[in-house]
Amino acid sequence: MESILVKEYRGGTLECAHMGHISIVGEDGNIVSSAGDPHFVAFTRSSAKPFQAIPGIRGGIIEHYGLSDQEVAIMAASHAAEPYHIETLESIMAKTGLEENGMICAPSYPLNESARESVIRAQGSKRRVFHNCAGKHLGVLAYSKMKGYSLHDYAGKDHQVQQEILEVLAEMSELQVDQIGLGTDGCGFPVFALPLSALATAYMKLACPDLIEDDATRNAVVRITNAMNRYPELVGGNGRVDTVLLHDHNIVAKGGFKGVFCLGLRKERLGIAFKVLDGSEEEWGWIVQAILGQIGYEHKETIERVRAQFTNRIVNDAGLEVGHAETVFKLV
C-alpha cells in the first residue's frame, strides 16, 4: 500500500498529495525502515547510470583513452548542459575519436535555463551532446569501440555491453538477471524495473564497495563514486538534489526521471531508494530532508544544505510565497 509522502498547501488549503514508497536496507540487504511498500517495483531511469558506467571503467577505458575523473563523473550524470558539462563531453569525444552523431540520444536543448537561453540567443540548434544522457552514451560507445564491438546498435538490449550492464546490476542488487524487467528509456537505452529494496541494496554497495566480491567491479565502483563526490556539479548541475548531496563525501546519490531517487550512506552502511508515484521530482529535496532527519543522520550540515536549497515554501511565478509543503510520512 502506498503512503502519502508530501502534502502541498496553497493559502492554507490542501492542493496536492504525493503518494509513494520508500525502502531503506542495511548491509545484509534486509529492510531496516520503510514507508509504503519497500518492495515496490519501479523503473530505475537515470538512477542506474552509475551502474551503467561500471563495465567500461572495469574494462579499462580510463587507461585506454587517458580519461580524467571529470570525464568519469559525467558518464554517471544527468547533466544540464551547462558550459562545463559540454566542455567535459567534448573532451571525451576528442580523446576517444567518437562523433556526436554516433549517439542515438535525441538532439536537445540544454536543461539549464541560462545555457538554453544562450544557445537560443546565439541562434544555435539542438545537439545530441546537450541531451542529459550524453555522458552515459559516450561511455558505452567508448567501451564498445575499445572492445571492437558494433557501434551502430550499441543501445540494443542484446548488445554485448548492454548485457554486461544487466549482469552488473543483477550482481549489485542481488537479483537474478531474469528477475529484472526491461523497458526502453527516454534516451533509447534499456531501462530496468526492479524492487526498490533491490535498488537500495545496489546503492548500499555503491557506498560500501567492500561488500562487492569481484575485485575489478569493486575498483570500478570506487573510481566512479569518488569521481561523483569530487565533481558533484558534473553529475547534475546547479540546484540539483543529487549534486547538493554529493558534496557530502559520505553520500552517493543519483536521481532518475519519473520520481525515482536513490542514495547510499557510507558510515551508516545504508541504501535508500524511493519513488514518487506521480512521477514528480519537485518533492525530492523535501523527502530527502525528512529521511535523513528521521534516521538521525549525523551530518546536520548536509540536511541544512538541502533545506536551504529546497525550502518548503511554495512561490508563484513572481517569487511570492503562496503556500507550503509538508512531509507527512513516518518511517517504520
C-alpha positions in Angstrom: 0.0 0.0 0.0 1.4 3.4 -1.0 2.0 6.1 1.6 1.4 9.8 1.4 4.9 11.3 1.3 4.2 15.0 0.8 1.2 17.4 1.1 1.2 20.8 -0.6 -1.0 23.6 0.7 -1.9 26.8 -1.1 -3.5 29.6 1.0 -4.0 27.1 3.8 -6.0 24.6 1.6 -4.6 21.2 0.7 -3.9 21.3 -3.1 -1.8 18.2 -3.8 -0.9 15.0 -2.1 2.1 13.0 -3.4 2.0 9.2 -2.8 5.0 6.9 -2.9 7.2 4.3 -1.4 10.5 4.4 0.5 12.9 1.5 1.1 15.9 1.5 3.4 18.2 -1.5 3.6 21.2 -2.4 5.7 24.4 -4.1 4.7 22.8 -7.5 4.9 20.2 -6.5 2.4 17.3 -6.6 4.9 14.8 -3.8 5.3 15.6 -1.5 8.2 13.0 1.2 7.6 10.3 1.9 5.1 7.1 3.8 4.1 4.6 2.3 1.8 5.8 -0.9 0.0 9.6 -1.3 0.3 9.5 -3.9 -2.5 7.5 -1.8 -4.9 8.8 -2.4 -8.5 10.0 0.7 -10.2 12.0 1.6 -13.3 15.5 2.9 -12.4 15.6 5.5 -15.1 18.7 7.6 -14.6 19.4 6.3 -11.1 21.0 3.3 -13.0 23.7 5.5 -14.5 26.5 4.7 -12.0 26.0 1.0 -12.7 25.9 1.6 -16.5 29.3 3.1 -16.2 30.8 0.1 -14.4 31.6 -2.2 -17.4 33.6 0.4 -19.2 35.5 1.6 -16.2 36.1 -2.0 -15.1 37.1 -2.9 -18.7 39.9 -0.3 -18.8 38.6 2.7 -20.7 40.2 5.2 -18.3 43.7 3.8 -19.0 43.0 3.2 -22.7 41.8 6.7 -23.5 43.5 8.7 -20.7 40.2 9.8 -19.2 40.0 12.1 -16.2 37.9 11.9 -13.1 35.7 14.7 -14.5 35.0 12.5 -17.6 34.2 9.5 -15.4 31.8 11.6 -13.3 29.8 12.8 -16.4 29.4 9.2 -17.5 27.2 8.7 -14.4 25.4 12.1 -14.9 22.1 13.6 -15.9 23.8 16.8 -16.9 22.1 20.1 -17.5 24.3 21.1 -20.5 25.9 24.0 -18.6 29.2 25.1 -20.3 31.4 22.9 -18.1 29.3 19.9 -18.9 29.7 20.4 -22.7 33.5 21.1 -22.3 33.8 17.7 -20.5 31.8 15.8 -23.1 33.7 17.3 -26.0 36.9 16.3 -24.2 35.7 12.7 -24.1 34.9 12.8 -27.8 38.3 14.3 -28.6 40.1 11.6 -26.6 38.1 8.7 -28.0 37.6 9.8 -31.6 33.8 9.4 -31.2 31.5 11.7 -33.1 28.5 13.4 -31.7 26.2 12.0 -34.4 27.2 8.5 -33.3 25.0 8.8 -30.3 21.3 7.8 -30.6 20.0 10.1 -27.9 17.8 12.8 -29.5 19.2 16.3 -30.2 18.0 18.5 -27.4 18.3 22.0 -25.9 20.1 22.4 -22.6 18.1 21.6 -19.4 19.7 24.5 -17.6 17.7 27.7 -18.3 20.7 30.0 -18.7 22.5 27.6 -21.0 19.4 27.1 -23.1 18.8 30.9 -23.4 22.5 31.3 -24.5 22.1 28.7 -27.2 18.8 30.2 -28.5 20.2 33.8 -28.4 23.2 32.6 -30.5 20.7 31.0 -32.9 22.1 27.7 -32.1 20.3 24.5 -32.8 19.6 21.4 -30.7 22.6 19.0 -30.2 22.9 15.4 -29.1 25.6 16.5 -26.7 23.0 18.7 -24.9 21.0 15.6 -24.0 21.2 14.8 -20.3 22.3 11.2 -21.0 25.1 12.1 -23.4 27.8 11.1 -20.9 26.3 7.6 -20.4 26.1 7.1 -24.2 29.7 8.2 -24.8 30.9 5.9 -22.0 29.2 2.9 -23.6 30.4 3.9 -27.1 34.0 4.3 -25.8 33.9 0.8 -24.3 32.4 -0.7 -27.4 35.0 0.9 -29.6 37.8 -0.3 -27.4 36.4 -3.9 -27.4 35.8 -3.9 -31.1 32.0 -4.2 -30.7 29.4 -2.8 -33.0 28.8 0.9 -32.6 25.6 1.3 -34.6 23.4 -0.9 -32.3 25.2 -0.1 -29.0 21.9 0.7 -27.3 20.2 -2.6 -28.2 19.3 -4.9 -25.3 21.2 -7.8 -26.9 24.5 -5.8 -27.4 27.4 -7.1 -25.5 27.9 -4.0 -23.4 24.1 -3.8 -22.5 24.2 -7.5 -21.5 27.2 -6.7 -19.3 25.4 -3.8 -17.7 22.4 -6.0 -16.9 24.7 -8.6 -15.3 26.4 -5.9 -13.2 23.0 -4.5 -12.0 21.9 -8.0 -11.1 25.1 -8.6 -9.1 24.8 -5.3 -7.3 21.1 -5.7 -6.5 21.4 -9.4 -5.5 18.9 -10.4 -8.1 19.0 -12.9 -10.9 19.1 -11.4 -14.4 15.6 -12.8 -15.2 14.2 -11.0 -12.2 14.9 -7.6 -13.7 12.3 -6.2 -16.0 13.3 -4.4 -19.2 11.8 -1.4 -21.0 13.2 1.4 -23.1 14.4 4.6 -21.6 13.8 8.1 -23.0 17.3 8.2 -24.4 16.9 4.8 -26.2 18.8 2.6 -23.7 17.4 -0.4 -22.0 15.9 0.6 -18.6 15.5 -1.7 -15.6 12.5 -2.5 -13.4 13.3 -4.0 -10.0 12.0 -3.7 -6.4 13.0 -0.6 -4.5 14.6 -2.9 -1.9 16.9 -4.3 -4.6 17.8 -0.9 -5.9 18.5 0.3 -2.4 20.8 -2.7 -1.9 22.7 -1.8 -5.1 23.2 1.8 -3.8 24.3 0.4 -0.4 27.1 -1.4 -2.3 28.0 1.8 -4.2 28.6 3.4 -0.8 30.2 0.3 0.7 32.2 -1.3 -2.1 34.0 -3.6 0.4 30.8 -5.8 0.1 31.4 -6.4 -3.6 33.2 -9.7 -4.1 34.7 -9.1 -7.6 37.9 -7.0 -7.4 37.6 -5.4 -10.8 33.9 -4.4 -10.1 34.8 -3.1 -6.6 37.7 -1.0 -8.0 35.4 0.4 -10.7 32.8 1.4 -8.2 35.4 3.2 -6.1 36.7 5.1 -9.1 33.1 6.1 -10.2 31.8 7.1 -6.8 35.0 9.0 -5.9 34.6 11.0 -9.2 31.0 11.7 -8.4 31.8 13.1 -5.0 34.8 15.0 -6.3 32.9 16.7 -9.1 29.2 16.8 -8.0 28.3 19.6 -10.4 29.1 17.4 -13.3 26.7 14.7 -12.1 23.7 17.1 -12.3 24.2 20.8 -12.1 23.3 23.8 -10.1 20.3 23.3 -7.9 20.0 19.5 -8.4 19.3 17.4 -5.4 21.9 14.7 -6.2 24.6 17.4 -6.8 23.8 19.0 -3.4 24.1 15.7 -1.6 27.3 14.6 -3.3 29.1 17.5 -1.7 28.9 15.2 1.4 31.5 12.5 0.7 29.6 10.2 3.0 26.8 10.0 0.4 26.5 8.6 -3.1 23.3 9.8 -4.7 21.6 9.9 -8.1 18.0 10.7 -9.2 16.1 9.3 -12.1 13.2 10.6 -14.2 9.6 9.9 -13.1 10.2 10.3 -9.4 12.9 7.8 -8.6 15.7 8.8 -6.3 18.5 6.8 -4.6 21.3 7.3 -2.1 23.8 5.2 -0.2 25.4 6.2 3.1 28.9 5.1 3.7 29.4 5.3 7.5 25.8 4.1 8.2 26.1 1.3 5.6 22.6 2.0 4.3 21.0 2.1 0.9 17.9 4.2 0.3 15.5 4.2 -2.7 12.2 6.0 -3.1 9.6 6.5 -5.8 7.1 9.4 -6.0 4.2 7.7 -7.7 3.0 10.6 -9.8 6.5 10.9 -11.3 7.2 14.3 -9.9 10.7 15.4 -8.9 9.9 18.6 -7.1 9.4 16.7 -3.8 12.8 15.0 -3.8 14.6 17.6 -1.6 11.8 17.6 0.9 11.7 13.8 1.1 15.5 13.5 1.5 15.5 16.0 4.3 12.8 14.1 6.1 14.5 10.7 5.6 17.9 11.9 6.9 16.2 13.6 9.8 14.2 10.6 10.8 17.2 8.2 10.7 19.2 10.6 12.8 21.8 11.4 10.2 24.9 12.9 11.9 26.0 15.3 9.2 23.5 18.0 10.1 25.2 20.5 7.8 24.1 18.3 4.9 20.5 18.4 6.0 20.8 22.2 6.3 22.3 22.5 2.9 19.4 20.6 1.4 16.9 22.6 3.4 18.5 25.9 2.3 18.3 24.8 -1.4 14.9 23.2 -1.2 12.7 25.1 1.3 9.1 24.1 2.0 7.9 27.5 0.7 5.7 27.4 -2.4 6.1 30.5 -4.5 4.2 31.8 -7.6 5.7 33.0 -10.9 6.7 36.3 -9.3 8.5 34.7 -6.4 5.8 35.5 -3.8 5.1 32.9 -1.2 1.7 31.4 -1.7 1.8 28.1 0.2 4.0 25.5 1.8 4.8 21.8 1.6 4.8 19.2 4.4 6.4 15.8 4.5 3.9 13.6 6.4 5.4 10.1 6.2 6.8 8.3 9.2 9.4 5.6 8.6 8.7 2.3 10.3 
